[in-house]
Amino acid sequence: MGMVSRLRLLIDGDGELYECRNCGTKFDHEPDACPTCGAGEIAHYEF
């Protein structure tokens, strides 16, 4: 996800971001596991 996409997510979103702790893939909702690498550790950030 590029910088512009991240900024749009923060501006348009509800102030939450989920990110895979293993590969860094970003999500707008909390998945059970990362679909990219399969890791189950998902970080949750609130802005």
Secondary structure, DSSP 4 states (H G I P E B T S, - for coil): --HHHHHHHHHHS-SEEEEETTT--EESS--SS-TTT----EEEEE-
